[in-house]
Amino acid sequence: MTEPSSPVRILGFAGSLRQGSLNRALLRACVELAPAGMLLTVFDLKGVPLYDGDVEAAGDPPGVAAFKQAIREADGVLMVTPEYNHGVPGVMKNAVDWASRPAKDAALGRKPVGIIGASPGQAGTARGQSQLRQAFEFTNSYCMPQPEILVFRAHEKFDGEGRLTDEATRTYLGKYLEALMAWVGRFRTGQLQRIEHNMNK
């Protein structure tokens, strides 16, 4: 793949607020393993309140405004989601809900997206990721279909300081980030506009 003349800017955020979260640790590993040509910036969702239409009507709170602006400035988004009770956790869904408003000018509109996740369970975050993908049908975001990263038994793959130590997972994660950079790059180069033009003929 030919590297773009400027870095592919990715905004990453984790759907957990807990400092010791495995998914926050997975996001830090992404920063560490980001390939040449990718600039991966992390946004902390702690400052994003619960969505409230009355609050929105009065104007986005500072944390929400900053979150939306960060998405708009990025070429693509990387969401690192836990899975709670076979589904998307509230922190992640709340972030998507804010970023989907207003519907006609949503920050996530026509934005390429990647999803990964980690869980102590055997299925990784398969169900949570599947549910999250459904939301992008409404936001008109372009979620990368393959490859997938479902880090299972994740508590065994990070050390006490939250560093990803499992070499196989590090290798797969590196390949995923390469694929994400290529996916996002397709939309930077105008391929999206050509596809949409052909669909509207």
Secondary structure as UniProt FT lines:
FT   STRAND          8..14
FT   TURN            19..20
FT   HELIX           22..33
FT   TURN            36..37
FT   STRAND          38..42
FT   HELIX           45..47
FT   HELIX           53..58
FT   HELIX           62..73
FT   STRAND          76..80
FT   TURN            85..86
FT   HELIX           90..99
FT   HELIX           103..105
FT   TURN            107..110
FT   STRAND          112..118
FT   TURN            122..125
FT   HELIX           126..139
FT   STRAND          142..143
FT   STRAND          149..151
FT   HELIX           154..156
FT   TURN            160..161
FT   HELIX           167..188
FT   TURN            189..190
FT   HELIX           191..199
//
